[in-house]
Amino acid sequence: MERTIFNKAQLEMLDIMAGIRTEEELNALKHTISEFYAKRADEEMEKLWESG
């Protein structure tokens, strides 16, 4: 059986997720992560726009 090795970010997310106790907390975490990636996408689009 192959061993899975987690990187630092994955381990951090596992620690965070271990504290999730309710559906509301899970939904809030999902929303926060979605906002994070949406912001990153917006920033990248802005860079592309500015560079032509």
C-alpha positions as CSV (number, residue, x, y, z in Angstrom):
1,M,0.0,0.0,0.0
2,E,1.3,3.4,-0.9
3,R,1.8,6.0,1.8
4,T,0.2,9.4,1.5
5,I,2.5,12.3,2.5
6,F,0.7,15.5,3.3
7,N,2.3,18.9,2.7
8,K,2.3,21.7,5.3
9,A,-0.9,23.3,3.9
10,Q,-2.8,20.0,3.9
11,L,-1.8,19.3,7.5
12,E,-2.9,22.7,8.6
13,M,-6.3,22.2,6.9
14,L,-6.7,18.9,8.6
15,D,-6.1,20.6,11.9
16,I,-8.6,23.3,11.1
17,M,-11.2,20.7,9.9
18,A,-10.8,18.7,13.1
19,G,-12.4,21.5,15.0
20,I,-15.5,21.7,12.8
21,R,-18.4,20.6,15.0
22,T,-21.6,21.7,13.2
23,E,-22.9,22.0,9.6
24,E,-22.9,25.8,10.0
25,E,-19.2,25.8,10.9
26,L,-18.5,23.6,7.9
27,N,-20.5,25.9,5.6
28,A,-18.7,29.0,7.0
29,L,-15.3,27.3,6.3
30,K,-16.4,26.4,2.8
31,H,-17.5,30.0,2.2
32,T,-14.2,31.4,3.5
33,I,-12.2,29.1,1.3
34,S,-14.3,30.0,-1.7
35,E,-13.8,33.7,-1.1
36,F,-10.0,33.1,-0.8
37,Y,-9.8,31.5,-4.2
38,A,-12.2,34.0,-5.8
39,K,-9.9,36.8,-4.6
40,R,-6.9,35.1,-5.9
41,A,-8.6,34.6,-9.3
42,D,-9.6,38.3,-9.4
43,E,-6.0,39.3,-8.6
44,E,-4.6,37.1,-11.4
45,M,-7.2,38.5,-13.8
46,E,-6.2,42.0,-12.9
47,K,-2.5,41.2,-13.5
48,L,-3.4,39.8,-16.9
49,W,-5.5,42.8,-17.8
50,E,-2.7,45.2,-16.8
51,S,-0.1,43.3,-18.8
52,G,-2.3,43.3,-21.9
